[in-house]
Amino acid sequence: MKIKRVYEKPEPEDGIRILVDKIWPRGLTKEQACVDLWLKDIAPSTELRKWFGHDPERWNEFRERYFLELKNSKEQFALLDEQLKNGKVTLVYAAIDKEHNEAIVIRDFLVPMTFRWTDNMHFVDNVLFD
Protein backbone atom coordinates (compact mmCIF):
# COMPACT_ATOMS: atom_id res chain seq x y z
CA MET A 1 0.00 0.00 0.00
CA LYS A 2 1.33 3.39 -1.02
CA ILE A 3 0.32 6.87 0.09
CA LYS A 4 0.44 10.04 -2.00
CA ARG A 5 -1.25 13.36 -2.50
CA VAL A 6 -4.17 13.22 -4.90
CA TYR A 7 -2.61 16.22 -6.71
CA GLU A 8 0.47 14.19 -7.64
CA LYS A 9 0.51 12.72 -11.13
CA PRO A 10 -1.21 9.31 -11.26
CA GLU A 11 1.12 6.49 -12.26
CA PRO A 12 0.44 2.91 -13.35
CA GLU A 13 2.32 1.70 -10.22
CA ASP A 14 -0.41 3.32 -8.09
CA GLY A 15 -2.77 0.48 -8.81
CA ILE A 16 -6.19 1.25 -7.34
CA ARG A 17 -6.29 4.86 -6.15
CA ILE A 18 -8.49 5.28 -3.08
CA LEU A 19 -9.40 8.75 -1.85
CA VAL A 20 -9.64 8.83 1.97
CA ASP A 21 -10.86 12.44 2.39
CA LYS A 22 -14.38 13.36 3.43
CA ILE A 23 -14.39 16.33 1.02
CA TRP A 24 -13.55 16.13 -2.69
CA PRO A 25 -10.13 17.75 -3.43
CA ARG A 26 -10.43 21.38 -4.39
CA GLY A 27 -9.85 22.18 -8.05
CA LEU A 28 -9.68 18.59 -9.33
CA THR A 29 -12.09 16.92 -11.70
CA LYS A 30 -12.74 13.21 -11.38
CA GLU A 31 -10.67 12.64 -14.50
CA GLN A 32 -7.69 14.60 -13.11
CA ALA A 33 -7.82 12.85 -9.75
CA CYS A 34 -7.99 9.35 -11.28
CA VAL A 35 -9.71 8.07 -8.14
CA ASP A 36 -11.03 4.53 -8.44
CA LEU A 37 -12.78 4.45 -5.07
CA TRP A 38 -13.78 7.20 -2.66
CA LEU A 39 -13.98 6.00 0.96
CA LYS A 40 -15.22 9.25 2.46
CA ASP A 41 -16.73 7.47 5.46
CA ILE A 42 -13.27 6.29 6.55
CA ALA A 43 -12.13 9.92 6.84
CA PRO A 44 -11.99 11.63 10.23
CA SER A 45 -15.24 13.08 11.49
CA THR A 46 -15.87 16.71 10.61
CA GLU A 47 -15.51 17.61 14.29
CA LEU A 48 -12.11 15.88 14.57
CA ARG A 49 -10.89 17.23 11.24
CA LYS A 50 -11.75 20.81 12.22
CA TRP A 51 -10.23 20.39 15.69
CA PHE A 52 -6.96 19.08 14.19
CA GLY A 53 -6.75 21.81 11.55
CA HIS A 54 -3.50 20.22 10.26
CA ASP A 55 -1.68 21.55 13.33
CA PRO A 56 1.39 19.32 13.87
CA GLU A 57 1.25 20.16 17.58
CA ARG A 58 -2.05 18.26 17.75
CA TRP A 59 -0.83 15.29 15.68
CA ASN A 60 -0.40 12.73 18.48
CA GLU A 61 -3.80 13.43 19.98
CA PHE A 62 -5.38 13.49 16.52
CA ARG A 63 -3.93 10.01 15.84
CA GLU A 64 -5.31 8.66 19.11
CA ARG A 65 -8.78 10.11 18.51
CA TYR A 66 -8.82 9.01 14.89
CA PHE A 67 -7.77 5.45 15.83
CA LEU A 68 -10.89 5.33 18.02
CA GLU A 69 -13.03 6.49 15.09
CA LEU A 70 -11.41 3.95 12.76
CA LYS A 71 -12.48 1.12 15.05
CA ASN A 72 -16.05 1.91 13.92
CA SER A 73 -15.25 1.78 10.19
CA LYS A 74 -15.85 -1.94 9.59
CA GLU A 75 -17.63 -1.54 6.27
CA GLN A 76 -15.00 0.86 4.92
CA PHE A 77 -12.18 -1.51 5.91
CA ALA A 78 -14.02 -4.38 4.23
CA LEU A 79 -14.01 -2.36 0.99
CA LEU A 80 -10.35 -1.50 1.46
CA ASP A 81 -9.55 -5.14 2.18
CA GLU A 82 -11.23 -6.18 -1.07
CA GLN A 83 -9.01 -3.82 -3.03
CA LEU A 84 -5.85 -4.93 -1.22
CA LYS A 85 -6.62 -8.53 -2.11
CA ASN A 86 -6.90 -7.52 -5.77
CA GLY A 87 -3.46 -5.92 -6.00
CA LYS A 88 -1.69 -2.62 -5.56
CA VAL A 89 -3.45 0.14 -3.64
CA THR A 90 -2.55 3.78 -3.17
CA LEU A 91 -4.33 5.85 -0.54
CA VAL A 92 -4.64 9.41 -1.81
CA TYR A 93 -5.40 12.54 0.20
CA ALA A 94 -5.52 16.28 -0.44
CA ALA A 95 -3.67 17.72 2.58
CA ILE A 96 -0.47 19.65 1.88
CA ASP A 97 1.36 18.09 4.84
CA LYS A 98 2.77 14.73 3.76
CA GLU A 99 3.62 13.69 7.32
CA HIS A 100 0.42 14.64 9.17
CA ASN A 101 -2.67 13.42 7.32
CA GLU A 102 -5.39 10.81 7.60
CA ALA A 103 -3.81 8.43 5.06
CA ILE A 104 -0.79 8.06 7.36
CA VAL A 105 -3.08 7.21 10.29
CA ILE A 106 -5.04 4.68 8.23
CA ARG A 107 -1.79 2.99 7.15
CA ASP A 108 -0.49 2.96 10.74
CA PHE A 109 -3.80 1.54 11.93
CA LEU A 110 -3.45 -1.31 9.45
CA VAL A 111 0.26 -2.09 9.77
CA PRO A 112 0.06 -4.40 12.81
CA MET A 113 -2.89 -6.29 11.37
CA THR A 114 -3.49 -8.85 8.71
CA PHE A 115 -6.75 -8.71 6.84
CA ARG A 116 -8.44 -11.78 8.20
CA TRP A 117 -12.10 -11.32 9.06
CA THR A 118 -14.47 -13.31 11.17
CA ASP A 119 -18.08 -13.76 10.07
CA ASN A 120 -18.92 -10.73 12.24
CA MET A 121 -16.48 -8.52 10.28
CA HIS A 122 -14.08 -8.05 13.17
CA PHE A 123 -10.31 -7.94 12.84
CA VAL A 124 -8.97 -10.95 14.65
CA ASP A 125 -5.36 -9.93 15.21
CA ASN A 126 -4.39 -6.83 17.19
CA VAL A 127 -7.52 -4.73 17.10
CA LEU A 128 -11.06 -5.90 17.62
CA PHE A 129 -13.97 -3.83 16.51
CA ASP A 130 -16.78 -3.44 19.02
C-alpha positions as CSV (number, residue, x, y, z in Angstrom):
1,M,0.0,0.0,0.0
2,K,1.3,3.4,-1.0
3,I,0.3,6.9,0.1
4,K,0.4,10.0,-2.0
5,R,-1.3,13.4,-2.5
6,V,-4.2,13.2,-4.9
7,Y,-2.6,16.2,-6.7
8,E,0.5,14.2,-7.6
9,K,0.5,12.7,-11.1
10,P,-1.2,9.3,-11.3
11,E,1.1,6.5,-12.3
12,P,0.4,2.9,-13.3
13,E,2.3,1.7,-10.2
14,D,-0.4,3.3,-8.1
15,G,-2.8,0.5,-8.8
16,I,-6.2,1.3,-7.3
17,R,-6.3,4.9,-6.2
18,I,-8.5,5.3,-3.1
19,L,-9.4,8.7,-1.8
20,V,-9.6,8.8,2.0
21,D,-10.9,12.4,2.4
22,K,-14.4,13.4,3.4
23,I,-14.4,16.3,1.0
24,W,-13.5,16.1,-2.7
25,P,-10.1,17.7,-3.4
26,R,-10.4,21.4,-4.4
27,G,-9.8,22.2,-8.1
28,L,-9.7,18.6,-9.3
29,T,-12.1,16.9,-11.7
30,K,-12.7,13.2,-11.4
31,E,-10.7,12.6,-14.5
32,Q,-7.7,14.6,-13.1
33,A,-7.8,12.8,-9.7
34,C,-8.0,9.4,-11.3
35,V,-9.7,8.1,-8.1
36,D,-11.0,4.5,-8.4
37,L,-12.8,4.4,-5.1
38,W,-13.8,7.2,-2.7
39,L,-14.0,6.0,1.0
40,K,-15.2,9.3,2.5
41,D,-16.7,7.5,5.5
42,I,-13.3,6.3,6.5
43,A,-12.1,9.9,6.8
44,P,-12.0,11.6,10.2
45,S,-15.2,13.1,11.5
46,T,-15.9,16.7,10.6
47,E,-15.5,17.6,14.3
48,L,-12.1,15.9,14.6
49,R,-10.9,17.2,11.2
50,K,-11.8,20.8,12.2
51,W,-10.2,20.4,15.7
52,F,-7.0,19.1,14.2
53,G,-6.7,21.8,11.5
54,H,-3.5,20.2,10.3
55,D,-1.7,21.5,13.3
56,P,1.4,19.3,13.9
57,E,1.3,20.2,17.6
58,R,-2.0,18.3,17.7
59,W,-0.8,15.3,15.7
60,N,-0.4,12.7,18.5
61,E,-3.8,13.4,20.0
62,F,-5.4,13.5,16.5
63,R,-3.9,10.0,15.8
64,E,-5.3,8.7,19.1
65,R,-8.8,10.1,18.5
66,Y,-8.8,9.0,14.9
67,F,-7.8,5.5,15.8
68,L,-10.9,5.3,18.0
69,E,-13.0,6.5,15.1
70,L,-11.4,3.9,12.8
71,K,-12.5,1.1,15.0
72,N,-16.1,1.9,13.9
73,S,-15.2,1.8,10.2
74,K,-15.8,-1.9,9.6
75,E,-17.6,-1.5,6.3
76,Q,-15.0,0.9,4.9
77,F,-12.2,-1.5,5.9
78,A,-14.0,-4.4,4.2
79,L,-14.0,-2.4,1.0
80,L,-10.4,-1.5,1.5
81,D,-9.5,-5.1,2.2
82,E,-11.2,-6.2,-1.1
83,Q,-9.0,-3.8,-3.0
84,L,-5.9,-4.9,-1.2
85,K,-6.6,-8.5,-2.1
86,N,-6.9,-7.5,-5.8
87,G,-3.5,-5.9,-6.0
88,K,-1.7,-2.6,-5.6
89,V,-3.5,0.1,-3.6
90,T,-2.6,3.8,-3.2
91,L,-4.3,5.9,-0.5
92,V,-4.6,9.4,-1.8
93,Y,-5.4,12.5,0.2
94,A,-5.5,16.3,-0.4
95,A,-3.7,17.7,2.6
96,I,-0.5,19.6,1.9
97,D,1.4,18.1,4.8
98,K,2.8,14.7,3.8
99,E,3.6,13.7,7.3
100,H,0.4,14.6,9.2
101,N,-2.7,13.4,7.3
102,E,-5.4,10.8,7.6
103,A,-3.8,8.4,5.1
104,I,-0.8,8.1,7.4
105,V,-3.1,7.2,10.3
106,I,-5.0,4.7,8.2
107,R,-1.8,3.0,7.2
108,D,-0.5,3.0,10.7
109,F,-3.8,1.5,11.9
110,L,-3.4,-1.3,9.4
111,V,0.3,-2.1,9.8
112,P,0.1,-4.4,12.8
113,M,-2.9,-6.3,11.4
114,T,-3.5,-8.8,8.7
115,F,-6.7,-8.7,6.8
116,R,-8.4,-11.8,8.2
117,W,-12.1,-11.3,9.1
118,T,-14.5,-13.3,11.2
119,D,-18.1,-13.8,10.1
120,N,-18.9,-10.7,12.2
121,M,-16.5,-8.5,10.3
122,H,-14.1,-8.0,13.2
123,F,-10.3,-7.9,12.8
124,V,-9.0,-11.0,14.7
125,D,-5.4,-9.9,15.2
126,N,-4.4,-6.8,17.2
127,V,-7.5,-4.7,17.1
128,L,-11.1,-5.9,17.6
129,F,-14.0,-3.8,16.5
130,D,-16.8,-3.4,19.0
